Amino acid sequence: MAEQHADDWHRPLRHVRAADLSADTGQTPGMSRREAVSARTVGSERVWMGQTTVGSKTASGNHHHGDSETAIYVVSGHPAFVFAVDGEEVRLTPEPGDYVFVPPFTPHREENPGDEEAVVVLARSSQEAIVVNLPGSLTGA
């Protein structure tokens, strides 16, 4: 947790080592989230940031992130992000170095059809890792 300082303009920067990321955060079957920057880890007030991995030939469960906006940066692998438009599934297939934006309350899932693990960095507009796991399909069929 962040330390209290008399001068809020000069609070220290915080360094979160890769080895210190915590899996003690919201999870969805088929993927692994690790928390890096949050109210709990560094005392952030408006942002949550972490890393997600999806193993090869794996798909996560359907989920959404409540009222949080989510930005995703693809570090490695070839993940697919699946959501529905007018009852039809749509697949985004970003490459490493690409970004994906997930609006609030949008049901989606991550898939990794490739042979290597997919790794992405997440940033959310809330310091809370809101994860609402959903039953059934994205199309409601």
C-alpha positions as a printed Julia matrix, in Angstrom:
141×3 Matrix{Float64}:
   0.0     0.0     0.0
   1.21    3.52   -0.68
   2.84    5.46    2.13
   1.38    8.74    3.38
   3.46   11.83    2.56
   3.03   15.4     3.74
   3.62   16.68    0.2
   1.34   14.98   -2.37
   3.24   16.69   -5.21
   6.42   14.81   -4.38
   5.36   11.26   -3.68
   7.94    8.66   -4.7
   7.71    6.58   -7.84
   7.08    2.89   -7.27
   8.9     0.01   -8.98
   6.99   -3.25   -9.37
   9.28   -6.1   -10.38
   7.98   -8.74  -12.78
   8.65  -11.38  -10.12
   6.39   -9.48   -7.7
   3.21   -9.48   -9.81
   0.33  -11.01   -7.87
  -2.19  -13.6    -9.04
  -4.38  -12.5    -6.12
  -6.82  -10.7    -8.43
  -9.97  -11.45  -10.42
  -9.52  -14.51  -12.64
 -11.35  -16.09  -15.56
 -11.02  -19.77  -16.51
  -8.55  -20.34  -19.35
  -6.29  -17.37  -18.61
  -4.06  -16.07  -15.84
  -4.14  -12.43  -14.68
  -1.35  -10.92  -12.58
  -1.76   -7.57  -10.88
   1.06   -5.02  -11.02
  -0.27   -1.49  -10.39
  -3.34   -1.1    -8.19
  -4.6     0.49   -5.01
  -3.45   -2.59   -3.13
   0.03   -2.87   -4.63
   1.17    0.76   -4.99
  -1.72    2.91   -3.74
  -2.96    4.0    -7.18
  -6.23    5.87   -7.14
  -7.49    5.76  -10.73
  -5.71    3.01  -12.64
  -5.25   -0.74  -12.5
  -2.56   -2.41  -14.58
  -1.44   -5.97  -14.96
  -0.49   -8.81  -17.25
  -2.5   -11.67  -18.68
  -1.31  -14.9   -20.24
  -3.34  -17.35  -22.31
  -1.74  -20.71  -22.98
  -1.46  -22.15  -26.48
  -4.65  -23.57  -27.98
  -6.72  -22.19  -25.08
  -9.76  -19.94  -24.74
 -10.87  -18.01  -21.7
 -14.4   -17.99  -20.39
 -16.71  -15.17  -21.45
 -16.5   -12.15  -19.15
 -16.66   -8.36  -18.9
 -15.02   -5.73  -16.7
 -18.0    -3.8   -15.36
 -17.82   -0.04  -15.8
 -14.05   -0.08  -16.4
 -12.52    0.8   -19.74
  -9.73   -1.64  -20.59
  -6.73   -1.04  -22.83
  -4.69   -4.02  -23.96
  -1.16   -4.1   -25.39
  -0.09   -7.35  -27.08
   3.42   -8.24  -25.91
   3.84  -11.65  -27.54
   1.93  -14.46  -29.18
  -1.15  -14.18  -31.35
  -4.23  -13.78  -29.15
  -7.72  -13.29  -30.54
 -10.33  -11.15  -28.82
 -13.89  -12.31  -29.44
 -17.07  -10.3   -28.87
 -20.55  -10.11  -30.45
 -22.15   -7.55  -32.75
 -25.82   -8.01  -33.73
 -25.77  -11.63  -32.53
 -22.67  -12.59  -34.53
 -19.22  -13.28  -33.1
 -16.46  -10.93  -34.23
 -12.75  -11.78  -33.83
  -9.96   -9.24  -33.52
  -6.53  -10.73  -34.22
  -3.88   -8.21  -33.15
  -0.16   -8.79  -33.59
   2.58   -8.1   -31.02
   2.88   -4.32  -30.64
  -0.84   -3.75  -31.36
  -3.45   -2.37  -28.95
  -7.09   -3.31  -28.28
  -9.73   -1.23  -26.47
 -12.54   -2.96  -24.55
 -15.47   -0.65  -23.65
 -17.24   -0.97  -20.28
 -19.66   -3.89  -19.83
 -18.72   -5.47  -23.22
 -18.82   -9.29  -22.98
 -15.77  -10.87  -24.59
 -13.23  -13.66  -24.32
  -9.59  -14.16  -25.18
  -8.46  -17.05  -27.34
  -5.02  -18.28  -28.28
  -5.16  -20.6   -31.3
  -1.36  -20.53  -31.7
   1.41  -22.79  -30.46
   3.03  -20.18  -28.19
   1.71  -18.54  -25.04
   0.06  -15.14  -25.6
   1.06  -12.34  -23.21
  -0.74   -8.99  -22.97
  -0.49   -5.96  -20.68
  -3.77   -4.56  -19.37
  -4.66   -1.11  -18.1
  -8.06   -0.31  -16.62
  -9.74    2.96  -15.72
 -10.33    1.73  -12.18
  -7.8     0.61   -9.62
 -10.03   -2.42   -9.05
  -9.62   -5.51  -11.21
 -13.31   -5.9   -12.0
 -13.98   -9.3   -13.57
 -17.53  -10.55  -14.14
 -17.45  -14.12  -15.47
 -20.43  -14.97  -17.69
 -22.17  -18.26  -18.45
 -23.17  -19.25  -21.98
 -22.22  -17.83  -25.35
 -21.51  -14.26  -26.41
 -24.32  -14.28  -28.98
 -27.01  -15.49  -26.59
 -27.69  -18.48  -28.86
